[in-house]
Amino acid sequence: MDRGKKRLCVVTSTRADWGLLSPVCRSLRASGLIDIDIVATNMHLSPAYGNTVDEIIADGFEPLRVPVDEEDSGDASRARVMARTLSGMAEAFSILKPDAVLLLGDRYEMLAVASAASVMHIPIIHIAGGEVTEGALDDSFRHAITKLSSLHLTATDDYRRRVIQMGENPDSVINTGAIGVWNAMNIPLMPAAEISESLGFDVTVKPLAIVTYHPATNDATPPVERLQSLLDALDRYPGLRLVITAPNNDSGGHDILEALMRYAQERRGRAVAVRSLGAYRYHSLLRLASFVIGNSSSGIVEVPSAGIPTIDIGMRQRGRIAGPSVIHCGDTADEIAEAIDKALSPGMREIAGRCENPYGKPDTCRLMTEAIEAFMTSLPLPPKTFYDLR
């Protein structure tokens, strides 16, 4: 480790955020201008969610691990995880002594990471601020992280304007496009036969849907009850084959995970459930799927670049910018079935095949890398000031 270089700590807590952060970390490592440390926490270290820390290691990094897992899945459990994350990250930052911290997104544990960094006077670089998801507590967490951060890499111009509206200096807010879209367009694809072998499930038989359903944490109805409407709708299409991925570990996530695993087991041959596909297999599978269904941000941000429709269910992603290939529907089985009919229609397939992704830029990874390196060389920073709109 070159002690003369600035040192960046990248914190990742889920398979989803590492899939997005990985190309940026590899690009920063390749340029050699700064040193990179990775901290893996929360879901990465959980066997129930696939021990996805192994994906970080497979990318050539040896992460420092901060275990914070909690077996319970209620709201109080999430608060306890936040407390453990705050304490664990204080220890990690004391060991690593980074000059800055890189975070992505809006999860509750990332607010704890940002809080620890802020208290310890470590500048924060935040990816994906300015977005709106009215159906999840993540909406508030994301905006809170924005106010604790000093450099903002947003996915669209509208999101950039929103971050500035929150009092951030325009010079510190850069629209880089979404790194997930860059991944979708640049990641090497796994052959269909290899995917089928890895899943023990033939992914070449159509129609094929990828199912990803997370708790909508601002919804008063229990998530597993909402999930049942989706499962009832899917059962109306016995010829539809399903690759089901695990939810995140927000409140109610464990109940959803158990229900999805049971559903796939009872429909073996037609459905398969996997705790983590990984970025390589996920993006490869998108090219083979007929559509994606659920309530994940990936369906809105990344999937349109694969040229297939997305069915976005319920309130979780309400407020996000979405392209014409995204079909929004309610939570009932009838509404979901109507959306499935639309997704399978030739007209919708044509729309999805030619639509532009509002989150896409051809050089997102380069823009992020250069912005992060320029920020690191500018350290130390003067105190932040509030930028007033005129």
C-alpha positions in Angstrom: 0.0 0.0 0.0 1.4 3.3 -1.1 1.0 5.6 1.9 1.6 8.6 -0.4 -1.6 8.0 -2.2 -5.0 9.0 -1.1 -7.0 6.2 0.4 -10.7 5.5 -0.6 -12.9 3.1 1.5 -15.7 1.6 -0.5 -18.5 0.2 1.6 -20.9 -2.4 0.3 -23.7 -4.3 2.1 -25.7 -6.2 -0.6 -25.2 -8.2 -3.8 -27.1 -5.4 -5.6 -24.8 -2.5 -4.6 -21.6 -4.5 -5.2 -22.8 -5.4 -8.7 -22.9 -1.7 -9.3 -19.8 -0.7 -7.4 -17.6 -3.4 -8.8 -16.8 -1.9 -12.2 -16.0 1.5 -10.6 -13.7 -0.2 -8.1 -11.9 -2.1 -10.8 -11.5 1.0 -12.9 -10.1 3.0 -9.9 -7.7 0.1 -9.1 -6.5 -0.1 -12.8 -5.8 3.7 -12.9 -3.5 3.4 -9.9 -4.0 7.0 -8.7 -5.6 6.1 -5.4 -5.6 3.1 -3.0 -8.9 1.2 -2.6 -10.1 -0.6 0.5 -13.4 -2.6 0.5 -15.6 -3.1 3.5 -18.3 -5.8 3.3 -21.2 -5.8 5.8 -24.8 -6.8 6.4 -26.3 -9.1 3.7 -22.9 -10.0 2.2 -22.0 -12.0 5.3 -25.4 -13.9 5.6 -25.7 -17.5 4.5 -29.5 -16.9 4.1 -28.7 -14.4 1.3 -26.0 -16.3 -0.4 -22.7 -15.3 1.3 -22.2 -12.8 -1.5 -18.9 -11.6 0.0 -17.6 -14.3 -2.2 -18.5 -12.2 -5.2 -16.3 -9.4 -4.0 -13.4 -11.9 -3.5 -14.0 -13.3 -7.0 -13.5 -9.7 -8.4 -10.0 -9.7 -6.9 -10.6 -7.7 -3.7 -10.1 -8.9 -0.1 -12.7 -7.0 1.9 -12.6 -6.1 5.6 -15.8 -7.7 7.1 -18.1 -5.9 9.5 -20.7 -8.4 10.7 -24.0 -6.9 11.8 -26.5 -9.7 11.1 -29.8 -10.0 13.0 -32.0 -13.1 12.8 -35.3 -11.2 13.5 -36.8 -9.3 10.5 -38.9 -6.6 12.3 -38.4 -2.9 12.4 -36.6 -3.0 15.8 -34.1 -5.5 14.2 -33.3 -3.1 11.5 -32.6 -0.4 14.1 -30.3 -2.8 15.9 -28.5 -3.5 12.7 -28.0 0.2 12.2 -26.5 0.5 15.7 -24.1 -2.4 15.0 -23.2 -0.9 11.6 -22.4 2.5 13.2 -20.2 0.9 15.8 -18.6 -1.6 13.4 -17.8 1.1 10.8 -16.3 3.3 13.5 -13.9 0.5 14.2 -13.2 -0.2 10.5 -12.5 3.5 9.7 -10.1 3.6 12.7 -8.2 0.7 11.2 -8.2 1.8 7.6 -7.9 5.5 8.1 -9.4 6.4 4.7 -9.3 9.9 3.2 -12.8 9.5 1.8 -15.7 7.0 1.8 -17.7 5.9 -1.3 -21.3 4.8 -0.8 -24.1 3.9 -3.1 -27.8 4.2 -2.6 -30.3 4.4 0.1 -30.4 1.5 2.5 -30.8 1.9 6.3 -27.3 0.5 7.1 -25.8 3.0 4.6 -27.2 5.8 6.6 -25.3 4.4 9.6 -22.1 4.1 7.5 -22.5 7.8 6.4 -23.2 8.8 10.0 -20.0 7.2 11.2 -17.9 8.8 8.5 -19.5 12.2 9.1 -18.8 12.1 12.8 -15.2 11.0 12.1 -14.7 13.9 9.6 -14.3 11.6 6.6 -15.7 13.1 3.4 -18.4 11.0 1.6 -18.9 10.4 -2.1 -22.5 9.3 -2.8 -23.8 7.5 -5.9 -27.5 7.7 -6.8 -28.7 10.6 -4.8 -31.7 12.7 -5.7 -34.0 9.8 -6.6 -37.5 9.3 -5.2 -39.1 6.0 -4.1 -42.2 6.9 -2.1 -43.0 3.3 -1.2 -39.9 2.7 0.9 -38.2 4.2 3.9 -35.1 4.3 1.7 -36.4 7.5 0.3 -35.7 9.4 3.5 -32.4 7.5 4.0 -31.2 8.5 0.6 -31.9 12.2 1.1 -30.2 12.1 4.6 -27.1 10.5 3.1 -27.1 13.3 0.4 -26.9 16.0 3.2 -23.9 14.1 4.8 -22.0 13.8 1.5 -19.6 16.1 -0.3 -19.6 14.7 -3.9 -22.7 13.5 -5.6 -22.8 11.3 -8.7 -26.4 11.2 -10.0 -28.1 9.1 -12.6 -30.0 11.7 -14.5 -30.2 15.5 -14.9 -33.5 15.6 -13.0 -31.9 13.9 -10.1 -28.9 16.3 -10.2 -31.3 19.2 -10.0 -33.0 17.7 -7.0 -29.7 17.3 -5.1 -28.9 20.9 -5.8 -32.4 21.8 -4.6 -31.5 20.2 -1.3 -28.7 22.8 -0.9 -25.7 21.1 -2.5 -23.3 23.1 -4.5 -23.8 22.5 -8.3 -20.0 22.1 -8.7 -20.2 19.0 -6.4 -23.1 17.3 -8.3 -22.3 15.4 -11.5 -24.7 13.6 -13.7 -22.7 10.5 -14.7 -25.7 8.3 -15.7 -26.5 5.0 -13.8 -23.6 2.6 -13.4 -26.1 -0.3 -13.7 -26.9 0.7 -17.2 -23.2 0.8 -18.1 -23.0 -2.7 -16.6 -25.9 -3.9 -18.7 -24.2 -2.7 -21.9 -20.6 -3.8 -21.1 -20.6 -6.9 -19.0 -19.6 -10.1 -20.8 -22.5 -12.5 -21.3 -22.6 -16.0 -19.9 -23.8 -18.6 -22.5 -27.4 -19.9 -22.0 -26.2 -23.5 -21.5 -23.8 -22.3 -18.7 -26.6 -20.4 -17.0 -28.9 -23.5 -17.2 -26.3 -25.7 -15.8 -25.5 -23.4 -12.9 -29.2 -23.1 -12.0 -30.2 -26.7 -12.8 -33.0 -25.2 -14.8 -33.4 -24.7 -18.6 -33.5 -21.0 -19.3 -33.9 -21.4 -23.0 -37.6 -22.5 -22.8 -39.9 -19.5 -23.2 -41.7 -17.5 -21.9 -39.3 -16.9 -19.0 -39.7 -14.3 -16.3 -37.3 -13.1 -13.6 -39.0 -12.4 -10.3 -37.6 -10.0 -7.7 -39.8 -8.8 -4.9 -38.8 -6.8 -1.9 -40.7 -5.4 1.1 -42.3 -2.0 0.5 -41.4 -0.6 3.9 -43.8 2.4 3.7 -46.7 0.1 3.0 -49.1 -0.6 5.9 -50.0 -4.1 4.5 -47.5 -6.9 5.5 -45.1 -7.6 2.6 -45.9 -11.3 2.5 -49.6 -10.5 1.9 -48.7 -8.3 -1.0 -46.4 -11.1 -2.3 -49.3 -13.6 -2.3 -51.2 -11.6 -5.0 -48.1 -11.8 -7.2 -47.8 -15.6 -6.7 -51.6 -16.0 -7.4 -51.2 -14.0 -10.6 -48.2 -16.1 -11.7 -50.1 -19.3 -11.2 -52.6 -18.1 -13.9 -49.8 -18.7 -16.4 -48.7 -22.3 -16.0 -46.6 -22.2 -19.1 -44.6 -19.2 -17.8 -41.2 -20.3 -16.4 -39.8 -18.4 -13.5 -36.3 -17.6 -12.1 -36.9 -16.2 -8.6 -34.3 -14.2 -6.8 -34.1 -13.5 -3.0 -35.4 -10.2 -1.6 -33.3 -7.9 0.5 -33.3 -8.1 4.3 -35.5 -5.1 5.0 -38.3 -5.6 7.6 -40.5 -8.5 6.3 -37.8 -9.7 3.9 -37.3 -13.0 5.7 -41.0 -13.9 5.4 -40.9 -13.1 1.7 -37.7 -15.3 1.2 -39.4 -18.3 2.9 -42.5 -17.9 0.8 -40.6 -17.6 -2.4 -38.4 -20.6 -1.7 -41.5 -22.7 -0.8 -43.3 -21.5 -3.9 -40.4 -22.6 -6.2 -40.0 -25.9 -4.4 -43.7 -26.7 -4.9 -43.4 -25.9 -8.6 -40.1 -27.6 -9.3 -39.5 -27.8 -13.1 -41.4 -24.6 -13.8 -39.7 -22.4 -11.2 -36.3 -22.1 -9.6 -35.3 -19.8 -6.7 -31.8 -18.6 -6.2 -30.4 -16.5 -3.3 -28.1 -14.5 -5.5 -27.6 -14.6 -9.3 -24.6 -12.2 -9.2 -24.2 -9.4 -11.8 -22.6 -11.6 -14.5 -25.4 -14.2 -14.4 -28.2 -11.7 -13.9 -27.3 -9.5 -16.9 -26.8 -12.6 -19.0 -30.2 -13.9 -18.0 -31.9 -10.6 -18.9 -31.0 -11.2 -22.5 -32.9 -14.5 -22.4 -35.9 -13.4 -20.3 -39.3 -12.4 -21.7 -39.8 -9.8 -19.0 -38.9 -8.9 -15.4 -41.5 -8.7 -12.7 -41.5 -7.4 -9.1 -40.6 -4.1 -7.4 -36.8 -3.8 -7.7 -35.1 -0.6 -8.8 -33.2 -2.8 -11.3 -36.4 -3.3 -13.3 -36.6 0.5 -13.8 -33.0 1.5 -14.1 -31.1 -1.4 -15.8 -33.6 -3.8 -17.4 -34.7 -1.4 -20.1 -31.2 -1.6 -21.6 -31.8 -5.3 -22.1 -34.7 -4.6 -24.5 -37.4 -6.4 -22.5 -40.4 -5.2 -20.5 -40.5 -4.6 -16.8 -43.6 -5.1 -14.6 -43.3 -2.8 -11.6 -45.8 -3.7 -8.9 -47.2 -1.5 -6.2 -45.8 1.6 -4.5 -42.2 0.7 -3.7 -40.6 2.4 -6.7 -43.3 5.2 -7.1 -41.6 8.4 -8.0 -38.7 7.0 -10.0 -38.2 8.2 -13.6 -39.2 5.3 -15.8 -39.0 4.6 -19.6 -41.8 3.3 -21.8 -40.8 -0.3 -21.4 -41.8 -0.2 -17.7 -45.4 -1.3 -16.9 -46.7 0.0 -13.6 -49.5 -1.9 -12.0 -51.3 -2.3 -8.7 -50.9 -5.0 -6.0 -53.9 -7.2 -6.8 -53.7 -10.5 -8.7 -56.0 -9.2 -11.4 -53.9 -6.0 -12.0 -50.7 -8.0 -12.1 -52.2 -10.6 -14.5 -53.3 -7.7 -16.8 -49.7 -6.4 -16.7 -48.3 -9.9 -17.6 -50.7 -10.0 -20.6 -49.3 -6.6 -21.7 -45.7 -7.6 -21.1 -46.2 -10.8 -23.3 -47.9 -8.9 -26.1 -46.0 -8.3 -29.4 -46.6 -4.6 -29.2 -45.0 -4.2 -25.8 -42.1 -6.4 -26.8 -41.5 -4.0 -29.8 -41.7 -1.0 -27.5 -39.1 -2.5 -25.1 -36.8 -3.5 -27.9 -36.5 0.1 -29.3 -36.9 2.4 -26.3 -34.1 4.6 -24.9 -33.1 4.2 -21.3 -33.3 7.6 -19.5 -30.6 6.4 -17.1 -28.0 5.6 -19.8 -24.8 7.3 -20.7 -22.1 5.5 -22.8 -19.2 6.6 -20.5 -20.6 6.3 -17.0 -17.8 4.3 -15.5 -15.2 6.7 -16.9 -17.1 9.7 -15.6 -17.4 8.2 -12.2 -13.7 7.2 -12.1 -12.5 10.6 -13.1 -14.9 12.5 -10.8 -13.8 10.4 -7.8 -10.1 10.8 -8.6 -10.4 14.5 -9.0 -12.3 14.7 -5.7 -9.6 12.7 -3.9 -6.8 14.9 -5.2 -8.7 18.0 -3.9 -8.7 16.8 -0.3 -8.8 18.1 2.3 -12.1 20.0 1.8 -13.3 23.3 3.4 -16.4 23.0 5.5 -19.6 22.5 3.5 -22.0 25.4 3.0 -25.6 25.4 2.1 -26.2 26.4 -1.6 -29.3 28.7 -1.8 -31.3 28.6 -5.1 -31.7 32.1 -6.6 
